[in-house]
Amino acid sequence: RTDIGGWISVQHDTVTVQPRTRVNEPIRLTVPGNATPGDHVGGVVASVTESSQGGKVNRDDRVGVAMYLRVAGPLHPGFTIESVSTNGYHGSPNPFEGGGTTVSYTVHNTGNVRLGANQDISVTGLFGIPFGGASPSALQEVLPGDSVRVTAHVTGIFPTGPMDVHVKVTPVQVAGAPKTNVAIPTADYTTSMWAAPWSQLVLLIVLLAIGFGLWRYLRWRGRTRADELARAVERGRREAAEEQLTGVGGRE
């Protein structure tokens, strides 16, 4: 019984409800003078007991009703992003396909207003070039002082070595809550990770090996053709010399 739970009182601790009847039980809420401004959340729980087997077995069901209260005064809505981490880069064997990583972080409502939030994760490489991202499910409601741990998998990351992971949380007002006429800042956080392009390096080595082998083959083919051409020229010279000598001997 804290906060609203300590401000609520009822007239009776136990109420008997006859079959096919209903009872309206008044609830009194007394807000203390030193209550802090902003949203306060609590509830009322009714414990319904049914007896069976001659009173030997009691079944206890509990029904809760939430209660939301906003105390007038200065409002300070806002989130912070804390404990951001990644599990490292996980590449793909396909050098033309990006890899992924898992990002975990905590969204902490540091203000005094209950808020929802839209979330966005982006990954950038050198010179801020974008390489993949994700949009985790929106947070429907985070109470003042509460925290929510979020884990999301980001795909389509093309490795470029040093990379930055950006987490952005955009607060939104909760449907049905009193409007907050105060600017709500966006929370963001950036952490770094290393994405080694192993499959791309393997592809580069293979391409270099193929290129070197092709260069050696073309060089060998060129020398072979040059040797064949030189032998053909030498053979032609000998044949021409033999024909010239044979011709001279025939005239004599």
Residue frames as qw, qx, qy, qz and C-alpha x, y, z in Angstrom:
[[0.000, 0.887, 0.461, 0.000, 0.00, 0.00, 0.00],
 [0.388, -0.365, 0.090, 0.842, 2.12, 2.80, -1.29],
 [0.021, 0.005, -0.377, -0.926, 1.26, 5.94, -3.23],
 [0.538, -0.188, -0.301, -0.765, -2.38, 5.62, -4.40],
 [0.643, -0.196, -0.740, -0.003, -2.64, 2.34, -2.53],
 [0.353, -0.234, -0.593, 0.685, -2.09, 4.25, 0.70],
 [0.153, 0.018, 0.032, -0.988, -4.53, 7.05, -0.22],
 [0.538, -0.203, -0.576, -0.580, -7.54, 4.76, -0.72],
 [0.199, -0.039, 0.802, -0.562, -9.99, 3.74, 1.98],
 [0.417, -0.269, -0.711, -0.498, -13.23, 1.73, 1.94],
 [0.545, -0.454, 0.156, -0.687, -16.15, 1.63, 4.36],
 [0.905, -0.235, 0.257, -0.245, -16.15, -2.14, 4.86],
 [0.162, -0.525, 0.814, 0.191, -13.43, -4.74, 4.77],
 [0.146, 0.102, 0.971, 0.159, -15.93, -7.48, 3.87],
 [0.513, 0.200, -0.032, -0.834, -19.11, -7.26, 1.82],
 [0.399, 0.139, 0.906, -0.032, -21.60, -10.10, 1.38],
 [0.377, 0.240, -0.381, -0.809, -23.33, -10.21, -2.00],
 [0.657, 0.157, 0.642, -0.363, -26.50, -12.29, -2.14],
 [0.415, 0.159, 0.784, 0.434, -27.26, -14.39, -5.24],
 [0.221, 0.621, 0.586, 0.471, -28.58, -12.39, -8.22],
 [0.175, -0.955, -0.203, 0.123, -27.87, -9.07, -6.49],
 [0.572, 0.452, -0.124, 0.673, -25.22, -6.36, -6.67],
 [0.462, -0.784, -0.229, 0.345, -23.64, -4.04, -4.13],
 [0.385, 0.768, -0.075, 0.507, -22.05, -0.66, -4.78],
 [0.699, -0.518, -0.214, 0.444, -19.20, -0.11, -2.32],
 [0.117, 0.987, -0.061, 0.087, -17.94, 3.50, -2.00],
 [0.794, -0.001, -0.071, 0.603, -14.19, 4.09, -2.34],
 [0.133, -0.983, -0.029, 0.120, -12.62, 7.20, -0.87],
 [0.736, 0.284, -0.021, 0.614, -9.42, 8.65, -2.37],
 [0.286, -0.944, -0.047, 0.157, -7.65, 11.26, -0.25],
 [0.678, 0.514, -0.115, 0.513, -4.68, 12.93, -1.94],
 [0.573, -0.590, -0.206, 0.530, -2.15, 14.21, 0.64],
 [0.095, 0.978, 0.010, -0.184, -0.96, 17.78, 0.43],
 [0.257, -0.698, 0.574, 0.342, 2.63, 16.71, -0.17],
 [0.817, 0.294, 0.487, 0.099, 1.78, 14.49, -3.16],
 [0.308, -0.369, 0.467, 0.742, 4.28, 15.03, -5.97],
 [0.529, 0.559, -0.062, -0.635, 3.01, 16.44, -9.27],
 [0.241, 0.358, -0.811, -0.396, 2.52, 14.09, -12.20],
 [0.771, -0.052, -0.462, -0.436, 1.00, 10.69, -12.79],
 [0.321, -0.312, 0.802, -0.395, 0.31, 8.23, -9.99],
 [0.666, 0.056, -0.610, -0.425, -0.88, 4.68, -10.63],
 [0.265, -0.188, 0.834, -0.445, -2.51, 2.23, -8.28],
 [0.502, -0.120, -0.689, -0.508, -5.59, 0.05, -8.08],
 [0.618, -0.242, 0.434, -0.610, -8.26, -1.64, -6.07],
 [0.340, 0.138, -0.919, -0.144, -8.33, -5.43, -5.70],
 [0.740, -0.221, 0.162, -0.615, -11.45, -7.32, -4.69],
 [0.059, 0.235, -0.968, 0.060, -10.94, -10.79, -3.26],
 [0.751, -0.070, -0.136, -0.643, -13.97, -12.98, -3.95],
 [0.113, -0.260, 0.935, -0.211, -14.17, -16.13, -1.80],
 [0.782, -0.036, -0.291, -0.551, -16.43, -19.08, -2.62],
 [0.380, -0.331, 0.816, -0.284, -16.88, -22.10, -0.35],
 [0.761, 0.135, -0.467, -0.430, -17.67, -25.61, -1.48],
 [0.663, 0.001, -0.737, 0.129, -17.89, -29.14, -0.06],
 [0.608, -0.675, -0.417, 0.026, -19.49, -27.94, 3.12],
 [0.197, -0.961, 0.167, -0.096, -16.94, -25.19, 3.72],
 [0.849, -0.324, 0.265, 0.322, -13.96, -27.53, 3.56],
 [0.578, 0.138, 0.362, 0.718, -12.61, -25.96, 0.35],
 [0.081, 0.866, 0.180, -0.459, -12.44, -22.21, -0.27],
 [0.604, 0.383, 0.359, 0.600, -11.71, -20.74, -3.69],
 [0.176, -0.770, -0.102, 0.605, -10.30, -17.24, -3.75],
 [0.523, 0.543, 0.378, 0.538, -10.52, -15.15, -6.96],
 [0.251, -0.616, -0.107, 0.739, -9.10, -11.66, -7.19],
 [0.400, 0.724, 0.423, 0.369, -10.24, -8.93, -9.54],
 [0.398, -0.418, -0.056, 0.815, -8.20, -5.76, -9.93],
 [0.288, 0.879, 0.342, 0.164, -9.24, -2.35, -11.21],
 [0.556, 0.083, -0.030, 0.826, -6.50, 0.10, -12.18],
 [0.098, -0.932, -0.305, 0.171, -6.62, 3.70, -11.01],
 [0.543, 0.289, 0.089, 0.784, -4.80, 6.56, -12.70],
 [0.217, -0.909, -0.282, 0.215, -4.39, 9.96, -11.09],
 [0.515, 0.428, -0.012, 0.743, -2.55, 13.09, -12.18],
 [0.373, -0.728, -0.310, 0.485, -1.61, 15.61, -9.50],
 [0.310, 0.923, 0.103, 0.204, -1.44, 19.18, -10.76],
 [0.469, -0.764, 0.268, 0.353, 1.97, 20.81, -10.90],
 [0.191, 0.718, -0.554, -0.375, 5.10, 20.97, -13.06],
 [0.958, 0.166, 0.225, -0.064, 5.36, 18.05, -15.50],
 [0.060, -0.713, 0.642, 0.275, 8.70, 16.64, -16.63],
 [0.946, 0.213, 0.207, -0.132, 8.06, 13.89, -19.20],
 [0.299, 0.757, -0.570, -0.117, 11.06, 12.08, -20.61],
 [0.998, -0.033, 0.004, 0.051, 12.98, 8.88, -21.22],
 [0.085, -0.751, 0.638, 0.147, 16.60, 7.86, -20.95],
 [0.920, 0.256, -0.286, -0.072, 18.26, 4.93, -22.72],
 [0.385, -0.700, 0.582, -0.152, 20.55, 2.91, -20.50],
 [0.622, -0.265, 0.736, 0.021, 22.72, -0.25, -20.54],
 [0.729, 0.589, -0.142, -0.320, 23.03, -0.49, -24.31],
 [0.435, -0.433, 0.763, 0.203, 24.93, -3.56, -25.55],
 [0.749, 0.424, -0.328, -0.389, 25.37, -5.72, -28.64],
 [0.883, -0.236, 0.405, 0.027, 26.36, -9.38, -28.93],
 [0.338, -0.421, 0.627, 0.562, 28.85, -8.58, -31.69],
 [0.537, 0.485, -0.306, -0.619, 28.56, -8.85, -35.45],
 [0.664, 0.017, 0.747, 0.013, 27.50, -12.15, -36.99],
 [0.216, 0.484, -0.496, -0.688, 28.41, -12.29, -40.65],
 [0.870, 0.308, 0.230, -0.308, 27.00, -14.36, -43.48],
 [0.673, -0.142, 0.591, 0.422, 28.96, -16.89, -45.60],
 [0.482, 0.680, 0.436, 0.340, 27.53, -15.08, -48.61],
 [0.413, -0.202, -0.025, 0.888, 29.82, -12.07, -49.23],
 [0.057, -0.304, -0.379, -0.872, 26.99, -10.26, -51.02],
 [0.514, -0.629, -0.511, -0.283, 24.61, -10.61, -48.08],
 [0.095, -0.640, 0.383, -0.660, 24.77, -8.53, -44.92],
 [0.423, -0.101, -0.835, 0.337, 25.03, -9.98, -41.45],
 [0.447, -0.711, -0.306, -0.448, 23.33, -9.01, -38.20],
 [0.236, 0.183, -0.654, 0.695, 23.62, -8.28, -34.52],
 [0.426, -0.649, -0.627, -0.064, 21.39, -8.32, -31.44],
 [0.086, 0.426, -0.228, 0.871, 20.96, -5.02, -29.60],
 [0.475, -0.583, -0.646, 0.131, 19.74, -4.82, -26.00],
 [0.114, 0.307, -0.204, 0.923, 18.95, -1.67, -24.02],
 [0.176, -0.525, -0.734, 0.394, 16.80, -0.35, -21.20],
 [0.056, -0.570, -0.279, -0.771, 14.17, 2.38, -21.65],
 [0.327, -0.358, -0.628, 0.609, 13.77, 4.24, -18.35],
 [0.100, -0.805, -0.378, -0.446, 10.95, 6.68, -17.69],
 [0.456, -0.074, -0.396, 0.794, 12.77, 9.32, -15.66],
 [0.161, -0.334, -0.089, -0.924, 9.90, 11.81, -15.72],
 [0.229, 0.137, 0.716, -0.645, 6.65, 12.08, -13.80],
 [0.650, 0.335, -0.020, -0.681, 4.27, 11.30, -16.69],
 [0.694, 0.045, 0.715, 0.067, 3.34, 7.86, -18.03],
 [0.334, 0.650, -0.371, -0.572, 4.31, 7.60, -21.68],
 [0.915, 0.251, 0.308, 0.071, 4.39, 5.27, -24.64],
 [0.174, -0.705, 0.491, 0.482, 7.29, 5.20, -27.10],
 [0.848, 0.528, -0.033, -0.039, 8.21, 4.42, -30.69],
 [0.618, -0.562, 0.457, 0.306, 11.63, 2.82, -31.14],
 [0.717, 0.685, -0.127, -0.006, 14.19, 2.81, -33.92],
 [0.678, -0.490, 0.421, 0.351, 17.63, 1.21, -34.29],
 [0.647, 0.755, -0.107, -0.005, 20.06, 2.09, -37.07],
 [0.781, -0.333, 0.287, 0.445, 23.62, 1.02, -37.90],
 [0.393, 0.908, -0.131, -0.058, 26.10, 3.25, -39.71],
 [0.883, 0.022, 0.047, 0.467, 29.57, 2.62, -41.04],
 [0.460, -0.220, 0.090, 0.855, 32.41, 4.90, -42.03],
 [0.004, 0.062, 0.239, 0.969, 31.41, 8.48, -42.85],
 [0.408, 0.198, 0.456, -0.766, 27.94, 7.83, -41.43],
 [0.442, 0.114, -0.662, -0.594, 26.82, 5.60, -44.30],
 [0.723, -0.157, 0.366, -0.564, 23.69, 3.65, -43.19],
 [0.377, 0.226, -0.883, -0.163, 23.95, -0.17, -43.16],
 [0.449, -0.295, -0.843, -0.029, 20.77, -1.78, -41.81],
 [0.230, -0.235, 0.364, -0.871, 18.33, -1.10, -39.02],
 [0.268, -0.360, -0.894, -0.009, 15.25, -2.29, -37.14],
 [0.334, -0.384, 0.030, -0.861, 12.06, -0.89, -35.61],
 [0.129, -0.116, -0.923, 0.343, 11.13, -2.76, -32.41],
 [0.232, -0.646, -0.690, -0.228, 7.50, -2.86, -31.33],
 [0.105, -0.621, 0.082, -0.772, 6.19, 0.32, -29.77],
 [0.217, -0.135, -0.772, 0.581, 6.03, 0.52, -25.98],
 [0.228, -0.654, -0.604, -0.394, 2.38, 1.02, -25.06],
 [0.394, -0.853, -0.028, -0.343, 2.95, 2.42, -21.58],
 [0.626, 0.081, -0.506, 0.588, 5.89, 2.96, -19.25],
 [0.425, -0.843, -0.327, -0.031, 5.02, 4.31, -15.81],
 [0.030, 0.883, -0.321, 0.341, 7.07, 7.03, -14.10],
 [0.424, -0.630, 0.626, -0.178, 10.16, 5.48, -12.57],
 [0.907, 0.052, 0.413, -0.056, 9.69, 2.17, -14.38],
 [0.007, 0.586, -0.678, -0.444, 12.11, 0.59, -16.87],
 [0.907, 0.304, 0.196, -0.216, 11.60, -1.78, -19.79],
 [0.402, -0.440, 0.695, 0.403, 14.34, -4.02, -21.21],
 [0.719, 0.602, 0.015, -0.345, 14.25, -4.26, -25.01],
 [0.482, -0.315, 0.721, 0.386, 16.09, -6.77, -27.21],
 [0.666, 0.660, 0.089, -0.336, 15.98, -6.54, -31.01],
 [0.710, -0.057, 0.531, 0.460, 17.78, -8.28, -33.87],
 [0.263, 0.808, -0.156, -0.504, 19.16, -6.04, -36.61],
 [0.775, 0.155, 0.531, 0.304, 19.81, -7.53, -40.06],
 [0.536, 0.780, 0.215, 0.242, 21.16, -6.32, -43.38],
 [0.302, -0.887, 0.248, 0.245, 24.40, -4.96, -41.91],
 [0.796, 0.524, -0.137, 0.270, 27.21, -4.81, -44.48],
 [0.717, -0.566, -0.029, 0.405, 30.48, -5.00, -42.51],
 [0.421, 0.814, -0.101, 0.388, 32.93, -2.13, -42.83],
 [0.497, 0.178, -0.516, 0.675, 35.04, -2.60, -39.70],
 [0.064, -0.209, -0.533, 0.817, 34.21, 0.09, -37.10],
 [0.207, -0.493, -0.613, -0.582, 30.45, 0.71, -36.96],
 [0.151, -0.074, 0.448, -0.878, 28.03, 2.69, -34.78],
 [0.205, -0.462, -0.854, -0.125, 24.71, 1.44, -33.43],
 [0.141, -0.173, 0.123, -0.967, 22.17, 4.22, -32.83],
 [0.154, -0.480, -0.856, 0.117, 19.13, 3.69, -30.57],
 [0.131, -0.175, -0.039, -0.975, 16.33, 6.27, -30.72],
 [0.099, -0.487, -0.843, 0.208, 13.21, 6.38, -28.55],
 [0.112, -0.289, -0.202, -0.929, 10.46, 8.85, -29.44],
 [0.102, 0.252, 0.766, -0.582, 7.96, 9.39, -26.60],
 [0.280, -0.347, -0.541, -0.713, 4.23, 9.46, -27.36],
 [0.402, -0.201, 0.424, -0.786, 1.34, 10.28, -25.06],
 [0.090, 0.134, 0.982, -0.093, -0.74, 7.37, -23.81],
 [0.300, -0.361, -0.566, -0.678, -4.25, 7.15, -25.25],
 [0.543, -0.632, -0.531, -0.153, -6.84, 8.26, -22.70],
 [0.545, -0.368, -0.323, 0.680, -4.32, 10.04, -20.47],
 [0.008, 0.930, 0.183, -0.318, -4.60, 13.79, -19.81],
 [0.627, 0.686, 0.011, 0.370, -2.82, 15.79, -22.49],
 [0.623, -0.513, 0.009, 0.591, 0.66, 16.99, -21.68],
 [0.357, 0.919, 0.103, 0.134, 1.27, 20.46, -23.06],
 [0.380, -0.783, 0.430, 0.240, 5.01, 20.16, -22.50],
 [0.585, 0.617, -0.504, -0.156, 7.64, 19.38, -25.15],
 [0.903, -0.291, 0.314, -0.013, 8.78, 15.78, -24.77],
 [0.108, 0.735, -0.613, -0.269, 12.40, 15.32, -25.88],
 [0.927, 0.245, -0.266, -0.098, 13.54, 12.33, -27.90],
 [0.618, -0.613, 0.488, 0.064, 16.03, 10.01, -26.22],
 [0.812, 0.520, -0.266, 0.012, 18.96, 8.60, -28.17],
 [0.620, -0.603, 0.487, 0.120, 22.13, 6.63, -27.50],
 [0.696, 0.616, -0.363, -0.066, 25.06, 5.51, -29.66],
 [0.707, -0.490, 0.500, 0.102, 27.43, 2.62, -29.07],
 [0.351, 0.657, -0.593, -0.306, 30.17, 1.11, -31.23],
 [0.893, -0.087, 0.441, -0.023, 30.95, -2.37, -32.49],
 [0.042, -0.544, 0.701, 0.459, 33.46, -4.00, -34.83],
 [0.855, 0.350, 0.287, -0.255, 32.17, -5.83, -37.92],
 [0.289, -0.475, 0.704, 0.442, 34.99, -7.73, -39.61],
 [0.715, 0.477, -0.126, -0.494, 34.26, -8.41, -43.32],
 [0.505, -0.342, 0.781, 0.137, 35.65, -11.97, -43.30],
 [0.686, 0.404, 0.601, 0.062, 33.57, -13.32, -46.18],
 [0.402, 0.912, -0.002, -0.078, 34.37, -10.24, -48.25],
 [0.182, -0.761, 0.601, 0.162, 38.09, -10.67, -47.49],
 [0.636, -0.045, 0.759, 0.129, 37.90, -14.32, -48.56],
 [0.615, 0.695, 0.372, 0.007, 36.21, -13.26, -51.78],
 [0.158, 0.941, -0.272, -0.128, 38.91, -10.63, -52.36],
 [0.407, -0.520, 0.730, 0.174, 41.67, -13.21, -51.80],
 [0.682, 0.269, 0.674, 0.094, 39.98, -15.61, -54.23],
 [0.484, 0.860, 0.158, -0.038, 39.64, -12.86, -56.84],
 [0.054, -0.862, 0.480, 0.154, 43.28, -11.84, -56.36],
 [0.566, -0.252, 0.769, 0.157, 44.37, -15.48, -56.68],
 [0.662, 0.535, 0.521, 0.065, 42.32, -15.87, -59.87],
 [0.293, 0.950, -0.072, -0.083, 43.71, -12.63, -61.24],
 [0.263, -0.710, 0.628, 0.179, 47.29, -13.62, -60.42],
 [0.650, 0.019, 0.746, 0.143, 46.78, -17.06, -61.98],
 [0.585, 0.736, 0.340, 0.012, 45.29, -15.49, -65.12],
 [0.097, 0.936, -0.306, -0.141, 48.19, -13.05, -65.33],
 [0.435, -0.473, 0.742, 0.188, 50.71, -15.91, -65.01],
 [0.680, 0.318, 0.655, 0.091, 48.85, -17.92, -67.64],
 [0.459, 0.878, 0.128, -0.039, 48.72, -15.01, -70.09],
 [0.109, -0.844, 0.498, 0.167, 52.39, -14.30, -69.48],
 [0.557, -0.206, 0.786, 0.173, 53.27, -17.98, -70.08],
 [0.639, 0.569, 0.517, 0.030, 51.07, -18.04, -73.17],
 [0.270, 0.945, -0.117, -0.140, 52.75, -14.92, -74.47],
 [0.261, -0.652, 0.681, 0.206, 56.24, -16.39, -74.00],
 [0.649, 0.097, 0.748, 0.100, 55.13, -19.64, -75.64],
 [0.567, 0.762, 0.312, -0.020, 53.77, -17.80, -78.67],
 [0.074, 0.918, -0.351, -0.169, 56.91, -15.69, -78.88],
 [0.444, -0.412, 0.772, 0.192, 59.08, -18.83, -78.80],
 [0.659, 0.378, 0.646, 0.073, 56.92, -20.49, -81.45],
 [0.409, 0.905, 0.075, -0.093, 57.12, -17.39, -83.63],
 [0.126, -0.802, 0.550, 0.198, 60.89, -17.21, -83.19],
 [0.564, -0.137, 0.796, 0.171, 61.27, -20.89, -84.13],
 [0.618, 0.626, 0.476, -0.001, 59.01, -20.39, -87.13],
 [0.236, 0.941, -0.185, -0.155, 61.08, -17.42, -88.29],
 [0.304, -0.605, 0.710, 0.196, 64.31, -19.35, -87.80],
 [0.642, 0.160, 0.743, 0.096, 62.90, -22.33, -89.67],
 [0.527, 0.810, 0.246, -0.077, 61.80, -20.06, -92.51],
 [0.026, 0.880, -0.428, -0.205, 65.28, -18.55, -92.70],
 [0.468, -0.334, 0.796, 0.188, 66.89, -21.98, -92.91],
 [0.642, 0.439, 0.627, 0.043, 64.49, -23.13, -95.57],
 [0.371, 0.918, 0.013, -0.138, 65.07, -19.96, -97.56],
 [0.149, -0.748, 0.610, 0.214, 68.83, -20.41, -97.27],
 [0.581, -0.060, 0.800, 0.139, 68.59, -24.05, -98.35],
 [0.598, 0.677, 0.428, -0.031, 66.44, -23.12, -101.34],
 [0.197, 0.933, -0.237, -0.188, 68.93, -20.43, -102.32],
 [0.305, -0.543, 0.755, 0.207, 71.85, -22.85, -102.08],
 [0.630, 0.225, 0.741, 0.059, 69.94, -25.54, -103.99],
 [0.504, 0.827, 0.209, -0.133, 69.06, -23.09, -106.73],
 [0.046, 0.851, -0.474, -0.220, 72.66, -21.95, -107.15],
 [0.445, -0.304, 0.828, 0.154, 73.93, -25.55, -107.32],
 [0.659, 0.459, 0.594, -0.046, 71.39, -26.50, -109.99],
 [0.428, 0.886, -0.063, -0.167, 72.50, -23.69, -112.30],
 [0.125, -0.687, 0.689, 0.192, 76.10, -24.81, -112.02]]
